[in-house]
Amino acid sequence: MIVIGAGPAGEVLAGRLRSRSDKRVAIVERELVGGECAFYACMPSKALLRPAEALAEARRVPGAAEAAAGELDVAAVLRRRNEVIHELDDSRQLPWLRDRGVELIRGAARIAGERRVEVGGEVLLAADAVVVAVGSDPLFPPVPGLPEVHAWSNREITTAERVPERLIVLGGGPVGAEMAQAWAWLGSTVTLVEALDRLLPREEPFAGEQVADGLREAGVQLHVGTSASEVRRDGDEITLKLDSGASLSASHLLVAVGRRPRTDELGLESVGLEGGGYLEVDDHLQAPGLPWLYAIGDVNSRSLQTHAGKYQARVAADRILGDGGATARSDRDGPPRVTFTDPQVAAVGLTLEQAHERGIRATAVDLDTEATAGGSFYGRGAEGTTRFVVDEDREVLVGVTFVGPDVADLLQAATVATVAELPVRRLAHAIAPFPTRSELWLQFVEAYEARRGVTMHSGN
Ligand SMILES: Cc1cc2nc3c(=O)[nH]c(=O)nc-3n(C[C@H](O)[C@H](O)[C@H](O)COP(=O)(O)OP(=O)(O)OC[C@H]3O[C@@H](n4cnc5c(N)ncnc54)[C@H](O)[C@@H]3O)c2cc1C
C-alpha cells in the first residue's frame, strides 16, 4: 500500500495499516514528516496563542492577577514556539513510523496510472491501495496586485522570528482570527479584514461577535463586510484598498481566506481525474469508480481539520483491510471544531440556522457560559454564550456551541451527545460535577424541561 503525504492523516493511516496487518506500507513525503499541522499550522499557532491566553486567564482571577502584572516575554514565546515545531526538523517524527514498520520514501510523488506511483523516476506498484493525503495550500484570492507584494501565508506567520510591526490579516475565519489575536498580543499593530458581515461566518452569529470583541480588546482593528480591491507595495510599505473606500497600510500582509488542494502536480489525469481541484470521495473515502484510490485529510475537502483527517485515516485503513462496513459519517456534517482565540469557540454539529435550512424543527437553549458555580472561578471578563440546538421532533441535540475562555475541553461531551443522538431525557441522568462549568448541561436540561413543561427523570 502506498500513502502519498506524511501529514497527520497519512501518518495515522500508515500506522494503522501496519498495526492491523503485515502488509508492506510505504509513505512518500516531499517536505516534512508531520505535515502542515505539526510545523506551520495547528502546533505553532497554539504555541503562539497559549502564553497570552494563560496570562489573560490569570489576570481575570483576583489574587493571581496581582502576580501576573508583568508583560509577556515575547522572546520566550517565540523560543517555545520553535521548540514545539522542533526548529522545522522532522527527525523526532521518524521513530513513530519506524517503530510501526512503515517505509518512508523521501520525494514528490505522482500517480502514474492505476496503482502506480512515481517518485524520483522510480515507479512503485501498490498491490492493494494508493491513498492520497497531500493536504492543502493557502488560497490567494484574485486581488489585483496581490502576487507582486509577497504576502505571507500560514507558513510565514506561524514561523516568524520577529513580531511584524504592522500586520494586515485578510480573512476572519479561524486562522485569521487566531493569528490576528496572537500577534496583537505579541505587540504587532493588527488590522483584520473580513468580506462577509461577521467573523467566523460558519459558526453561530454570537460566536463571531464575541470573538470580534475579544480581538478589539487585544487591540485589533476590524473591517468587516468589505473586501480588498487592490494591493501594492512601495518599498517596505504595503497598501491595501478596500471596496468600502478605506485604505490600509502595513509592513506585512497575511492572507488567510481559505485553502486549495495540492492536486496540481499529482498525475491525477493519468487515471482519468482532473488535477487542481479537491479529490472527491464517497463516505468510504474512495474515489468513485477507482476502488484502489482513497483520499483523506484536507485534500478531499470534507473537513479541513487535523482530527477529521485522522478519523478518515482510521476509516480508510479499516476499509482497505477488508472491513466493508467502514464508513465516515461524522466528519462532514458539523464535525467538532475549535477556534483558539480568547474567548474560544468550540462547536459541534449544526448551528440553529443550519438546522432550519435542513428542515429540522429545531430550537435553541442559550445560556451564559460563565453563569455556573464553576464558571465563577474563571473571574471577571470570562463571559460568553453557550447554545444547545435541539431537534424538537426527536428530542436530541443536533448542535452545541460554547463561547468563553478555555472551553475547548468542554466540547467532547457535546460531541458524544450529538454523535450518539442521546435523547435529552437520557442526558437528564448525566450528573455534572460540582463546581465545574459542566453544570451548563444541567442548566440546559432544566431550561428545556421548563420550556416544554415536562420533567425528564422518568423513563429512559
Ligand atoms: C494556521 C493554521 C492553524 C490550524 N490549526 C488547526 C487546529 O488547531 N486544529 C486542527 O484540527 N486543524 C488546524 N488546522 C488545519 C490542519 O492544519 C489541517 O487540517 C491538517 O494539516 C491537514 O492534514 P493533512 O494530513 O490532510 O495534510 P497536511 O498536514 O498538509 O500534510 C500533507 C503532507 O503531504 C505532503 N505532500 C503533498 N504533496 C505531496 C506529494 N506530491 N508527494 C509527497 N508528499 C506530498 C506535504 O508535504 C505534507 O507534509 C490549521 C490550519 C492552519 C493553516
The ligand as an ORCA input file, in Angstrom:
! r2SCAN-3c Opt
* xyz 0 1
  C      -2.680     28.348     10.802
  C      -3.466     27.067     10.857
  C      -3.856     26.562     12.077
  C      -4.570     25.374     12.153
  N      -4.944     24.917     13.376
  C      -5.630     23.765     13.455
  C      -6.009     23.251     14.721
  O      -5.752     23.865     15.757
  N      -6.679     22.073     14.776
  C      -6.984     21.382     13.623
  O      -7.600     20.322     13.721
  N      -6.639     21.846     12.406
  C      -5.961     23.003     12.295
  N      -5.576     23.453     11.063
  C      -5.848     22.611      9.882
  C      -4.783     21.491      9.754
  O      -3.505     22.063      9.677
  C      -5.051     20.646      8.522
  O      -6.395     20.229      8.519
  C      -4.138     19.415      8.520
  O      -2.780     19.773      8.475
  C      -4.471     18.519      7.327
  O      -3.741     17.335      7.438
  P      -3.370     16.510      6.132
  O      -2.644     15.291      6.616
  O      -4.555     16.344      5.283
  O      -2.385     17.464      5.292
  P      -1.003     18.170      5.656
  O      -0.824     18.392      7.086
  O      -0.924     19.341      4.750
  O       0.089     17.109      5.193
  C       0.194     16.708      3.846
  C       1.627     16.264      3.564
  O       1.684     15.781      2.214
  C       2.921     16.194      1.640
  N       2.784     16.180      0.181
  C       1.999     16.981     -0.565
  N       2.090     16.640     -1.870
  C       2.958     15.615     -1.929
  C       3.459     14.835     -2.993
  N       3.082     15.024     -4.257
  N       4.361     13.857     -2.720
  C       4.752     13.630     -1.437
  N       4.298     14.345     -0.388
  C       3.421     15.315     -0.645
  C       3.136     17.573      2.207
  O       4.495     17.939      2.133
  C       2.638     17.398      3.642
  O       3.680     17.025      4.504
  C      -4.893     24.661     10.960
  C      -4.522     25.170      9.715
  C      -3.809     26.359      9.650
  C      -3.408     26.877      8.303
*
